[in-house]
Amino acid sequence: MNREMQRRLKARGWSVGTATDFLNLTPEEERLVELRLALCHAVKERRKKEKIPQEELAERMKTSQSRIAKIESCDSHVSTDMMFNAYFALGASLRDASRIIAAAARKEEIIL
């Protein structure tokens, strides 16, 4: 949101802040949310880049296509372990995973 929009909202009595402020997240919770978001986006982007259908990834992981869709949509009911399993099932290395963690720490876009 640009500064002009923030100024206009504040002038009308609205409060402007971050999701962390709104949800009252601790710094630890904020880092976990950033990591989960980075990881689920990385799974989706890598799968698309490799041109692997969700069904094929599901077969590799011995799970369902709907579970893959939940991973890629960052569903809160999907464990971080499952997200990493999907990422590794796509051929990612530990080095690739460390890049995601580092990018999440920097809140930057991940280059796959």
C-alpha positions in Angstrom: 0.0 0.0 0.0 1.4 3.4 -0.9 1.9 6.2 1.5 -0.9 8.4 0.0 -3.4 5.6 0.5 -2.2 5.1 4.1 -2.6 8.9 4.7 -6.1 8.9 3.3 -7.1 5.9 5.4 -5.7 7.3 8.6 -7.5 10.6 7.9 -10.8 8.7 7.8 -10.1 7.0 11.1 -8.7 3.7 9.9 -5.7 2.1 11.5 -2.9 0.9 9.2 -0.5 -1.8 10.2 0.9 -5.2 9.3 -0.6 -8.7 9.6 1.7 -9.2 12.5 0.2 -6.2 14.3 -3.3 -7.3 13.5 -2.8 -10.9 14.6 -0.6 -9.9 17.5 2.1 -12.4 16.4 5.2 -12.9 18.4 8.5 -12.5 16.4 8.8 -16.3 16.5 5.3 -16.8 15.1 6.0 -14.2 12.4 9.2 -16.0 11.3 7.3 -19.3 11.1 4.5 -17.8 9.0 7.1 -16.3 6.7 8.8 -19.6 6.3 5.6 -21.5 5.6 4.5 -19.0 3.0 7.9 -19.1 1.3 7.9 -22.9 1.4 4.4 -23.5 0.0 5.1 -20.9 -2.8 8.4 -22.7 -3.6 6.7 -26.1 -3.9 4.2 -24.7 -6.3 6.7 -22.8 -8.4 9.1 -25.7 -8.6 6.3 -28.1 -9.6 5.2 -25.8 -12.3 8.8 -25.2 -13.5 9.3 -29.0 -13.8 5.9 -29.3 -15.5 4.8 -32.0 -13.0 1.0 -32.3 -12.4 -0.2 -32.3 -8.9 -1.4 -35.9 -9.4 2.1 -37.0 -10.2 3.6 -35.3 -7.2 0.9 -36.9 -5.0 1.8 -40.3 -6.4 5.5 -39.7 -5.5 4.5 -38.8 -2.0 1.9 -41.5 -1.6 -0.8 -38.9 -0.8 -3.7 -37.3 -2.6 -3.9 -34.6 -5.2 -6.1 -32.6 -2.8 -3.3 -32.7 -0.2 -0.9 -31.2 -2.8 -3.4 -28.5 -3.6 -3.5 -27.7 0.2 0.3 -27.6 0.4 0.4 -25.1 -2.5 -2.3 -22.9 -1.1 -0.5 -22.7 2.3 -3.4 -24.4 4.1 -2.9 -24.1 7.9 -3.7 -27.7 8.4 -0.7 -28.9 6.4 2.5 -29.5 8.5 5.8 -27.9 7.6 7.2 -31.4 7.4 4.7 -32.2 4.6 5.7 -29.0 2.8 9.4 -30.0 3.0 8.6 -33.6 1.9 6.8 -32.2 -1.2 9.7 -29.9 -2.0 12.2 -32.7 -1.7 9.9 -35.0 -3.7 10.3 -32.5 -6.5 14.1 -33.0 -6.5 15.1 -30.1 -4.3 18.3 -30.4 -2.3 19.1 -29.3 1.2 20.9 -26.3 -0.4 17.7 -25.4 -2.2 15.8 -25.6 1.1 18.4 -23.4 2.8 17.9 -20.8 0.2 14.2 -20.7 1.0 14.9 -20.3 4.6 17.4 -17.5 4.0 15.0 -15.8 1.6 12.1 -16.0 4.1 14.4 -14.5 6.7 15.1 -11.6 4.3 11.4 -11.5 3.1 12.7 -11.5 -0.4 11.3 -13.2 -3.5 12.8 -16.7 -3.9 14.7 -17.5 -7.1 14.3 -21.1 -8.0 
